[in-house]
Amino acid sequence: MNGHSCPSWFLDTMRALVAPGNYLSKPYHIFWGIYAFAPWVYHNRHRYTFPVVKTFFEAFRRDEGSTLPVGVAGFCWGGKHTLLLTHQENYLNLDGTPKPMLDAAFTGHPSSVNIPEDFEKMTVPTSFAIPEKDHHIKAPKDTDLLIGVMARKPEKQKGEVKVYSGCAHGFCVRGDVFGLAGDDSKQASEAEDQAITWFNSKLGIEPVS
């Protein structure tokens, strides 16, 4: 998180904010929520963080990734970085030949996505796990648009979209800690299997029996 993660107590503040009732105390929690989250947003803007991510993958692609397939998984704001790595404008020049930074991608509930631009610029097969109650990529409006964009891509660039019913943002990696969608551990496990199956297929990895 570029050295500026939110404090751990921010989770308790968010629980208090989304809980029903407690209207007299909500202004208090709103203040502390902004106090914790605003610095994170400022320091983790993509114009600051993506150059760091890009530099890492350039070095990785030139070294191990020059002969081995590269797969990337990104969640929430990391999903935005994952999508940017699939864009042709971020290709790496290897011996005079433009080459994508990665060979396959997976992203769970990506945030800060420019719709439809970030979808249309994808040139690497990408698998999406989208929660039904996501507030960034909305189902079915945005997911239907994404499916349509992928359908028009060349066969080698086609991806997949899976919508997980009853889930909220963040379900892939931390579950629904605010209790908005109940127990989504089953869907989180399914999304994990989705990612593993996708990378096995696209990177030519033999599943472990």
C-alpha positions in Angstrom: 0.0 0.0 0.0 2.9 2.3 -0.8 3.8 2.5 2.9 0.5 4.1 3.9 -2.0 1.4 5.0 -5.2 2.3 6.9 -5.0 1.8 10.7 -6.5 -1.5 12.0 -9.2 0.4 14.0 -10.6 1.6 10.7 -12.5 -1.7 10.4 -14.3 -1.0 13.7 -15.2 2.5 12.5 -16.7 1.1 9.3 -18.7 -1.5 11.2 -20.2 1.3 13.3 -21.0 3.3 10.2 -22.9 0.6 8.4 -24.7 -0.8 11.5 -28.4 0.1 11.7 -29.3 2.8 14.3 -26.7 4.7 16.3 -27.5 7.9 14.5 -26.2 10.1 17.3 -22.8 8.5 17.2 -22.5 8.3 13.4 -21.0 11.8 13.0 -18.2 10.8 15.3 -17.5 7.7 13.3 -17.7 9.6 10.0 -15.0 12.0 11.3 -12.7 9.2 12.2 -13.4 7.3 9.0 -12.4 10.3 7.0 -9.3 10.8 9.2 -8.1 7.3 8.6 -9.1 6.9 4.9 -8.2 10.2 3.4 -4.5 9.9 3.8 -4.6 6.4 2.3 -6.5 7.7 -0.7 -4.0 10.5 -1.1 -0.8 8.4 -0.9 -2.2 5.5 -3.0 -3.4 7.3 -6.0 -2.6 5.3 -9.1 -0.3 7.9 -10.6 2.0 7.2 -7.7 1.5 3.5 -7.1 1.3 2.2 -10.7 4.9 3.3 -11.7 6.2 1.2 -8.8 4.1 -1.8 -9.8 5.1 -1.4 -13.5 8.8 -1.1 -12.7 8.7 -4.4 -10.7 7.0 -6.3 -13.5 9.3 -4.9 -16.1 12.3 -6.3 -14.2 10.4 -9.5 -13.5 9.5 -9.9 -17.2 13.1 -9.3 -18.3 14.4 -11.9 -15.8 12.3 -15.0 -14.8 9.4 -13.9 -17.0 11.4 -14.0 -20.2 11.1 -17.7 -20.3 8.3 -18.5 -17.9 4.6 -17.5 -18.1 3.5 -14.7 -15.8 0.2 -14.6 -14.1 -1.1 -11.7 -11.9 -4.0 -11.6 -9.4 -5.2 -8.3 -8.1 -8.0 -7.4 -5.6 -9.8 -4.1 -5.0 -7.5 -1.3 -5.9 -4.9 -3.9 -6.9 -7.4 -5.0 -9.6 -6.9 -1.6 -11.3 -3.2 -2.2 -11.4 -3.8 -5.7 -12.9 -5.9 -4.3 -15.6 -3.4 -1.5 -16.4 -0.7 -4.2 -16.9 -2.8 -5.8 -19.6 -3.0 -2.6 -21.7 -0.8 -2.4 -24.8 0.5 1.0 -23.8 2.3 -0.7 -20.9 3.9 -3.4 -23.0 7.6 -4.1 -22.4 10.1 -3.8 -25.3 12.1 -7.0 -25.4 14.8 -7.1 -28.2 12.7 -4.7 -30.3 9.5 -6.7 -29.8 6.6 -5.3 -27.7 5.5 -7.9 -25.2 2.8 -7.8 -22.6 3.8 -7.7 -18.9 1.8 -10.8 -18.2 0.2 -13.8 -19.9 -3.0 -14.2 -17.8 -4.7 -12.2 -15.1 -7.3 -12.6 -12.4 -9.1 -9.9 -10.5 -11.6 -10.0 -7.7 -13.9 -7.0 -7.1 -11.5 -4.4 -8.8 -12.0 -0.8 -7.8 -11.2 2.6 -9.4 -11.8 1.1 -12.8 -12.5 3.4 -15.8 -15.6 1.9 -17.5 -15.5 0.9 -20.3 -12.0 2.2 -21.2 -10.1 -0.2 -18.9 -12.1 -3.1 -20.3 -11.7 -2.2 -23.9 -7.9 -1.8 -23.6 -7.3 -5.3 -22.1 -5.1 -7.5 -24.4 -4.5 -10.3 -22.0 -7.0 -13.0 -21.0 -8.5 -11.9 -17.7 -10.9 -13.6 -15.3 -13.2 -11.5 -13.2 -14.9 -12.4 -9.9 -17.5 -9.8 -9.2 -19.8 -9.7 -6.1 -23.5 -9.1 -6.8 -23.6 -6.2 -4.4 -20.4 -4.5 -5.5 -20.4 -0.7 -5.5 -17.6 -0.4 -8.1 -18.5 -2.7 -10.9 -22.3 -3.1 -10.7 -24.2 -6.2 -11.8 -25.8 -6.6 -14.2 -25.2 -3.2 -15.8 -21.4 -3.2 -15.8 -20.9 -6.9 -15.9 -23.1 -7.2 -19.0 -21.0 -4.5 -20.6 -17.8 -6.3 -19.7 -19.1 -9.6 -21.1 -19.9 -7.8 -24.4 -16.5 -6.2 -24.6 -14.8 -9.6 -24.1 -17.0 -11.3 -26.7 -15.6 -8.9 -29.3 -12.0 -9.5 -28.5 -9.7 -11.9 -30.4 -9.8 -15.5 -29.2 -6.4 -15.3 -27.4 -7.6 -12.2 -25.5 -11.0 -13.4 -24.3 -11.7 -13.6 -20.6 -14.5 -14.6 -18.3 -16.8 -12.9 -15.8 -18.4 -14.7 -12.8 -20.9 -12.9 -10.6 -21.2 -14.2 -7.0 -24.7 -13.8 -5.7 -25.3 -12.3 -2.2 -21.7 -11.1 -1.9 -20.3 -7.6 -1.2 -17.1 -5.9 -2.1 -14.0 -7.6 -0.6 -15.5 -11.1 -0.4 -12.5 -12.7 -2.2 -9.8 -11.9 0.4 -11.4 -10.9 3.6 -15.1 -11.9 3.5 -17.9 -9.5 4.3 -16.4 -8.1 7.5 -19.3 -5.6 7.8 -22.0 -8.2 7.7 -23.7 -6.8 4.7 -24.1 -10.1 2.9 -23.9 -12.7 5.6 -21.5 -15.5 5.4 -19.8 -15.5 2.0 -16.9 -17.9 2.9 -18.3 -20.4 0.4 -18.2 -17.9 -2.5 -14.7 -16.8 -1.4 -13.6 -20.4 -1.8 -15.3 -20.7 -5.2 -13.5 -17.5 -6.3 -10.2 -19.0 -5.2 -10.9 -22.1 -7.3 -11.9 -19.9 -10.2 -8.5 -18.2 -10.1 -6.5 -21.4 -9.8 -8.4 -23.0 -12.6 -8.0 -20.0 -14.8 -4.2 -19.8 -14.3 -3.8 -23.5 -14.7 -5.6 -23.2 -18.1 -3.9 -20.1 -19.4 -0.4 -20.7 -18.1 -0.2 -24.3 -19.0 0.1 -25.5 -15.4 -0.8 -29.1 -14.6 -3.2 -29.3 -11.7 -1.8 -31.1 -8.6 -3.8 -34.3 -7.9 
